[in-house]
Amino acid sequence: MLAPIEHRIALELGVRPAQVKAAVQLLDEGATVPFIARYRKEVTGELDDTQLRNLEERLGYLRELEDRRGAVLASIEEQGKLTPELRGEIENAETKQRLEDLYLPYKQKRRTKAQIAREAGIEPLALGLLENPELTPEDEAEKYINAEAGFADTKAVLDGARQILMEKFAEDAQLLQTLRDYLKEHGLLRSTVVEGKETEGAKFRDWFDFAESIVDMPSHRALALLRGRNEGFLNVALVLDSELNEDAVKPGPNACEQRIAARFGIKHQNRPADKWLQDTVRWTWKVKVYTHLELELVNELRERAEEEAIRIFGKNLKDLLLAAPAGQHVTMGIDPGIRTGCKIAVVDATGKLLDTATIYPHEPRNDWAGSISTIARLASTHGVTLVAIGNGTASRETDKLVQDVMKKYPEARLQKIVVSEAGASVYSASELAAKEFPDLDVSIRGAVSIARRLQDPLAELVKIEPKSIGVGQYQHDVSQSKLAKNLDAVVEDCVNAVGVDVNTASVPLLTRISGLNGSLAANIVSYRDAHGAFKSRDDLKKVPRLGDKTFEQAAGFLRVPNGENPLDASSVHPEAYPLVEKIIVDLKKPIKELLGNSQALKGLNPAKYTDERFGLPTVQDIFKELEKPGRDPRPEFKTATFADGVEEVKDLRPGMILEGVVTNVAAFGAFVDIGVHQDGLVHVSALSNSFVKDPHDVVKAGQVVKVKVLEVDLARQRIALTMRMSDEPKKHDGGSQRGAPLSKQQARHNAPPPAGNAMANAFAKLRK
C-alpha cells in the first residue's frame, strides 16, 4: 500500500510528515498560505510560502488521485473483474497516468471493432494464433466465418482477430510503461514546414527542419513549435532517434515494435502464423500505441512547458510587484504620444488626482516651448518632485522634453524616471478606472496610473489583471486557468508580504489581503468612507460580514498608522499583543519608546517569552518587528540613467556601455530597456562569467543593470547585449552597423520588432 498523502508530500518536499499534516489541517480549516507562513511558523515547523504553495498544489493532485482510485476500483469491481493482484496494482499506482493505464482494459468505451469481433466469437482464433504460431491463419479462420455477424470470409475474420490482439496489446499497462520510457529516452519532437507555407510562416523559419529530444526540450522552444503547428505553418511529430535519418532506417520492426513482440513472445521463425502476428504488432504500434503515446507525451511536454512558462511569469511578476516604491511624493505622470499629444496627470503624495493637461511637443504641432511652460507651471503649482514618463511611443523624446524643463527651471528640483506602462491602457479602460474617474478621458487615466505606479508599484499594479502586465513568455499559449491561479497566488503573497494601510488602500489592494474577498474589501472601504479613518484594528470588527475568522486571517496584514495602538501599524498580530505587554513590563518602557529601540531589546532573551501558543520563531519575528516597525521588504528606490544622445536603435554602436532596466526575464536570457524603444537581449550565456542555469538567479524584472552592446541589426531591429564587460563586440567587414545576423540560438528567440512600448516589444519577442 502507498504511504498516506502527508508522508508522500513530506518526502517530495524534503520536510517532516508532521509539518505537512499541520499545514494540511490549517488549509482545510480555511487558513490562507500567507497567514500560515507568517503567523503559524511553530505549527508547521517554519514552512515558507513557496513550500506551502507547492504543498497546496500537490495536496490537490493527490486528493484527486485518491478520488479517481476509488472510482476505478468501484467500476472494475462492479464488472466482477477485480482480482487481488489488480487491486494491489491499482492501490499502489503513484500517478494518474499509471492508474489510467491499469484501468484502460476495463474502461467503458464505445463499441470497438475488437468488441464486435468478440461478439462474433472470433476471440478463440486470435488467442489460438498467438499461443500457437504453428497454426495456419487462413485455415483456422475458415472455422469462424459468420456472414450474419459481418465476417463473410477469411480476410474479414482475420481482420477481426487482429483487432482483438491489437486491443489486447495496446491495453497492457506494463507494455505501455516500457514503451513510454523508451520514447522518453529516444523520442525526438520533429518539426517541418507545411508545404507552401514557407513565406507566410517565415517567423517560424528556425523550425522548418528541426528536431530535439522531447524530454530535454526547453519550455520556450516547445511552445514555439506548438504555436507554429496551431497556426498551420509547421508539421510537428514525435519520431524515434533511429528514424530521424530516413535513408539510414533499417528494414524490419523498429525498437518499439520489437518490444511489443517480446512482451507477447512473438518471434519470426518462419512458422505459418509468424508473419501475420508480426504484421499485427506493426499495426498495433502504428495505429494504436504510437498515436496514443505521441498524444500523451506531446501533451506532457506542453504541460511541462506551460508550467515553466507560468513559473517564469510568476517570478517576473513578483519582482515587478516588489519593485522599490518611490514613496509619497507629489508626482506628475506623462503618457507620451505623438499626434494625439502627451497626456499629463498630477497626483498628490497619496495618489489623489490634482490636475491634468495635454501637451503637443512632437509632430505635427511641435509646440516644444509651450509644452515646457505647461510642465513647469503644473510642477510649480502643485509642488511636483517626481516626473514619471511612460516607456511607450515617444518616451525618449518626452524624456528629452522633461530634461529641458529641468535645465530651464533648476529651482524646481525635478527628478524624472521612465517607468513601464505595461497594463496602463488596460487599467484606463477598466470598470474600476471608470468608477474612480467617470469624467476623465481614458488616456488621462493612463497618465494617472503611470504616476501612481512610480509612487507604489504594488498598490497600482494590483488594479490590473496580472496577465495584462505582460512579463511572461507565451502567456496566451498556456492554460489560462492555471496561469490565473498561479499569478493570483503571486499577487496575494506579495501584497501580504508588504502589508497595506487600511485607511488608504483601494478595494483591489484590500481584496488581495489574506482572508478578504472583493465584497469584504468593498465593505471596508464603504465603512471607512462613512465613519472616517479606522483608529484601530479592533474597529475592523465593526465592518459588516467581517467575522472573527476573517479578522484572524487579515488583521496582521492590515496596518493602521497613527492609530490608538502603535502596534496596529506593525506586522505584530493582535493575538500576540499580550506577549508584547510582557516585554513592556520587563523593560518598564511605554510601547512608543520601545518601538525602534533595538538597543533596549538586545538585552532580552526571546526564548523567555515562548509558551504553548507562541514558539521561538514567532517571538523572534515580533522582536524584529519591534526593532524596525512596519519595515518594507522592498528594496531601496533606484533609477537607471539613459545615455544622452542614444534615443533610437540607429544611435547604438557595438562596444557602448549603457545603463538599462530589466523588463522581462525568460528561460533563455533577459530583455533590457536601454532607452531606444526596442529592448536588447542579454542571452543567458552573457549574463555572468560563471554558468547560469536560471536567469532569475542573476537578474530580475525592474533591476537596473549595466550592459555592453555586442551587435546591432538595424534591418530587424535586434540588439544583442552582454553583462560581461570583458566580452568584445563582433567585428564586421567595412564596419557595417547592421553586421551579421545574431547567432542561431539568439535569433531563435529574438522576434521581429512589434509595435508598441518596450514591454510589449519584449513580450512579443518571447512569442517567437
Secondary structure, 3 states (H helix, E strand, C coil): CCCCHHHHHHHHHCCCHHHHHHHHHHHHCCCCHHHHHHHCHHHHCCCCHHHHHHHHHHHHHHHHHHHHHHHHHHHHHHCCCCCHHHHHHHHCCCCHHHHHHHHHHHCCCCCCHHHHHHHCCCHHHHHHHHHCCCCCHHHHHHHHCEHHHCECCHHHHHHHHHHHHHHHHHCCHHHHHHHHHHHHHHEEEEEEECCCCCCCCHHHHHHCEEEEECCCCCHHHHHHHHHHHHCCCEEEEEEEHHHCCHHHCCCCCCHHHHHHHHHCCCCCCCCCCHHHHHHHHHHHHHHHHHHHHHHHHHHHHHHHHHHHHHHHHHHHHHHHHCCCCCCCCCEEEEECCCCCCEEEEEECCCCCEEEEEEECCCCCCCCHHHHHHHHHHHHHHHCCCEEEEECCCCHHHHHHHHHHHHHHCHHHCCEEEEECCCCHHHHHCCHHHHHHCCCCCHHHHHHHHHHHHHHCHHHHHCCCCHHHHCCCCCCCCCCHHHHHHHHHHHHHHHHHHHCEECCCCCHHHHHCCCCCCHHHHHHHHHHHHHHCCCCCHHHHHHCCCCCHHHHHHHHHHEECCCCCCHHHHCCCCHHHHHHHHHHHHHHCCCHHHHCCCHHHHHCCCHHHHCCCCCCHHHHHHHHHHHHCCCCCCCCCCCCCCCCCCCCCHHHCCCCCEEEEEEEEEECCEEEEECCCCCCEEEEHHHCCCCCCCCHHHCCCCCCEEEEEEEEEECCCCEEEEECCCCCCCCCCHHHCCCCCCCCHHHHCCCCCCCCCCHHHHHHHHHCC
